[in-house]
């Protein structure tokens, strides 16, 4: 059924596959609200802060001036590909005296997202620059702020997909589903923005860029990575978050978002099936290679988080190997 170009048919398969995959994750592994299914790996960072405008230490290395900067810049190499967040409840009370050593508590979270907009990277340093109050130090606030920005960028990713599908003569069902997905992302961005605001964060705007219509193989490669891998895993995580996040507001929001994310993932697989029949064998092989590489990268990124890795492995076994 994943070879069908009907989003509705694929959605039924995905719902069952994700529900089955979630049974492989122990309930004891539930998490507070991060994007990591089983919570993040904890680590401490000891560093000597610089003045906020210093930028670099005397030897030219990274010079964090806040708890969040330290957790991001000094995260151990074993957590490569993950997001470092400050875990201290009120980092504003931690003395950050330039030249005086301090130790802070951090968490490495798996960064799972939906469909990202090609060519635009999420801003890293602006979350704290635009934050206020004690709640701004909480990792859940930083997570919600980043998620809100990514949801907003996904609006434009789906709008671009609508234009490209129309330009290449795609079936009406695919164009309609892509347009509906863009509308979903507007609502998702609003929900996540509200969570971030409650925790003291403002969200930087997504830059507007001119994006040209691409050829089918380019569209297929991006869709294989963002739709078949990232969105499918993100839909599974959102479902899990809605079921057991200990933060009731995050659980409520994710229960609302999860069904939409499953539909978005189904669209990715349906687009993949439609384009597949229009590509040469060599092009199909390159698209499959891009999807396989994205799968390996996700499995590698989650290897230190047992529950996250178990979920990614279960989804990979049931869907991505198809």
C-alpha positions, -999 to 999 in steps of 0.1 A, spaced: 0 0 0 30 24 4 33 21 -33 0 38 -37 -2 75 -48 -34 79 -28 -27 97 5 -58 83 21 -49 47 14 -13 52 26 -26 70 58 -44 38 69 -12 18 65 8 44 85 -16 46 113 -14 8 118 24 7 114 30 35 139 6 20 165 24 -13 162 58 3 164 48 21 196 41 -12 213 79 -18 212 86 12 235 83 6 272 59 29 290 85 35 317 105 54 291 79 82 289 94 117 288 85 152 299 80 169 266 112 169 246 113 157 210 133 127 222 110 98 228 127 85 259 140 119 272 174 133 266 208 120 278 220 141 307 255 156 308 273 183 328 294 211 314 321 229 333 333 261 317 346 296 322 321 321 309 331 351 288 313 384 288 281 382 267 296 401 238 330 384 239 322 358 212 354 337 217 379 328 244 415 339 245 426 308 226 400 314 199 376 286 211 339 287 219 331 311 247 296 306 260 281 333 283 248 315 292 238 280 303 220 273 270 251 284 250 273 261 270 250 231 265 249 237 228 285 246 222 302 221 246 280 191 241 301 158 240 309 145 205 291 113 214 259 132 210 266 146 175 235 153 156 215 161 187 204 194 204 219 205 236 196 222 261 200 237 295 183 216 321 186 239 351 151 251 362 162 287 366 194 292 348 190 330 353 201 324 390 234 307 381 262 332 384 279 337 350 308 358 361 334 361 333 366 344 343 350 323 370 344 286 364 309 273 366 291 239 361 257 236 345 234 206 339 224 198 303 204 174 282 210 161 247 178 158 228 170 140 195 159 167 171 130 153 152 110 176 129 85 175 101 91 186 66 119 212 66 123 239 40 153 233 18 180 260 21 168 276 54 184 266 87 168 273 120 185 301 139 205 288 169 214 318 190 182 338 189 161 317 212 178 330 243 183 365 229 146 369 226 137 351 258 126 366 292 119 354 327 129 323 347 108 300 325 131 308 295 158 286 310 137 254 308 145 230 281 109 226 272 106 263 264 136 261 241 122 230 225 88 246 220 104 277 205 125 257 180 95 235 172 73 266 165 99 280 141 102 247 123 64 243 120 63 279 106 90 270 80 70 239 71 42 261 59 64 274 31 78 239 24 43 226 17 33 257 -3 64 250 -25 53 214 -29 19 225 -40 34 247 -67 58 219 -79 32 192 -79 9 215 -100 38 224 -124 45 187 -130 9 176 -135 4 157 -103 -30 142 -95 -55 165 -79 -55 144 -47 -18 151 -41 -21 188 -47 -52 190 -24 -34 171 4 -3 193 1 -25 224 3 -43 210 34 -9 202 50 2 238 46 -30 249 65 -22 223 92 12 238 97 -3 273 102 -23 258 132 7 238 145 29 269 145 3 288 164 0 260 190 37 256 195 42 294 196 17 296 225 36 269 244 69 288 238 54 321 249 41 306 281 76 296 289 92 329 281 102 326 245 96 348 214 99 332 180 122 347 153 105 351 119 111 326 91 130 344 62 112 346 29 132 332 0 125 328 -37 123 291 -46 122 279 -82 104 248 -95 127 218 -94 130 188 -116 112 156 -105 143 138 -92 153 167 -70 118 169 -56 118 131 -51 151 131 -32 140 159 -8 106 142 -3 123 108 4 143 124 32 117 149 46 85 130 39 93 93 40 118 95 68 116 127 89 79 131 88 71 95 93 94 93 124 81 127 136 45 114 133 54 84 155 71 106 180 42 131 181 18 101 187 40 89 216 43 124 230 5 129 230 1 96 248 26 100 277 43 134 279 43 144 316 37 180 308 -1 181 303 -1 211 279 25 195 257 6 162 257 -26 180 248 -10 199 219 7 168 206 -25 148 206 -40 175 184 -9 176 161 -2 138 158 -31 129 134 -21 157 111 15 146 111 5 111 101 -14 126 71 17 146 62 38 115 63 12 97 41 14 125 16 52 120 15 49 83 7 21 90 -19 43 116 -36 71 92 -36 50 65 -53 37 90 -79 71 103 -89 87 68 -88 68 58 -119 81 88 -138 118 84 -131 144 63 -148 158 33 -130 191 52 -122 171 81 -108 150 58 -87 181 42 -73 195 77 -63 162 86 -46 163 53 -27 199 59 -17 190 93 -3 162 77 18 186 50 31 212 76 40 186 96 60 175 64 77 210 56 88 216 91 100 185 90 122 193 56 136 228 69 144 215 101 160 192 82 183 216 55 193 222 69 228 185 72 235 172 36 238 135 44 235 140 68 206 163 43 188 138 15 194 110 35 178 132 46 149 143 10 143 107 -3 145 95 23 120 125 16 97 118 -21 98 82 -18 89 82 11 65 115 24 52 127 -11 42 96 -15 20 
